[in-house]
């Protein structure tokens, strides 16, 4: 059974399943994905793309090795439009990749929760950021980004949920999402598509 067919068993979800089926893609350079994700946070898709391009231009258009990032002067990274905090966080990711390891083979042996626990050790990397990495860099099919504002807004509207009691709201979201397993990542993608506010990563 395809993910489309499985999600269609939920009538409300079926009503928003349009367009081409989404294909998850794996990215081997997880450290670069995390750096890129940090750089794009709280920015529009357009601005994030400009900053990512400026970042790559520092390395002649190539994906930089973590050591190269650490050797890049702080002010140079500030100069492409990153805040002091974001420069520190990007350097934290590079340092962690060098010291602890972040290659795809290593992380792919871990469960979703283990990957989250491992990478949120890095200052500046939160659970949401790792969930996006699991979805869009590791192609994990069953990730539910419950704390994502877009997902919350979409589910509130689609399922007519009341969010006055936050604890009860989360419980209802989790209960609904269980019906989508093992394809919760795709459900999130279609909720974002429907609301037109997907993550800028």
Residue pairs with C-beta under 8 A, 6 or more apart in sequence:
2 21
3 21
3 141
3 183
3 186
4 17
4 21
6 180
6 183
7 13
7 14
7 17
7 180
7 183
7 186
7 187
7 190
8 14
8 17
9 179
10 176
10 179
10 180
12 158
12 159
13 158
13 180
13 187
13 190
15 158
16 158
16 190
16 191
16 193
16 194
17 190
18 193
19 193
22 186
22 189
22 190
24 135
24 136
24 139
24 140
24 141
24 185
25 136
25 139
26 104
26 137
26 138
26 139
27 33
27 104
27 136
27 137
27 138
28 103
28 104
29 63
30 102
30 103
30 104
30 107
30 133
30 137
30 138
31 66
31 93
31 94
31 97
31 102
32 63
32 64
33 133
33 136
33 137
33 201
34 93
34 102
34 119
34 122
34 125
34 129
34 133
35 55
35 69
35 90
35 93
35 94
36 52
36 55
36 201
37 129
37 132
37 133
37 201
38 86
38 89
38 90
38 93
38 124
38 125
38 129
39 48
39 51
39 52
39 55
39 82
39 86
39 90
40 48
40 51
40 52
40 200
40 201
41 86
41 129
43 51
43 200
44 200
45 200
47 81
48 200
50 81
51 80
51 81
51 82
54 80
54 81
55 77
55 80
56 62
56 63
56 64
58 64
58 72
58 76
58 77
58 80
59 68
64 72
66 93
66 94
66 95
66 97
66 98
67 94
67 98
69 90
69 91
69 94
70 91
70 94
70 95
70 98
74 87
77 87
77 90
77 91
78 84
78 87
82 90
85 124
86 124
88 123
88 124
89 122
89 123
89 124
89 125
90 124
92 122
92 123
92 124
92 125
93 102
93 122
93 124
93 125
96 102
96 119
96 121
96 122
100 121
102 119
104 138
107 115
107 118
107 138
108 138
110 118
112 134
112 140
112 142
112 143
115 130
115 133
115 134
115 138
116 127
116 130
116 131
116 134
119 125
119 129
119 130
119 133
120 126
120 127
120 130
127 147
128 145
128 147
128 148
131 143
131 145
131 148
132 145
132 199
132 201
134 140
134 143
134 185
135 143
135 145
135 185
135 188
135 189
136 199
136 201
140 185
141 182
141 183
141 184
141 185
141 186
142 181
142 182
142 183
142 184
142 185
143 184
143 185
143 188
144 151
144 174
144 177
144 180
144 184
144 185
144 187
144 188
145 151
145 188
146 152
146 170
146 173
146 174
146 177
148 188
148 199
150 191
150 192
150 195
150 197
150 198
150 199
151 173
151 188
151 191
151 192
152 163
152 169
152 173
153 195
153 197
154 191
154 192
154 194
154 195
155 161
155 173
155 176
155 191
156 162
156 163
156 169
157 195
158 191
158 194
159 172
159 176
161 169
161 172
161 173
162 168
162 169
163 169
177 184
177 187
180 186
180 187
189 198
192 198
192 199
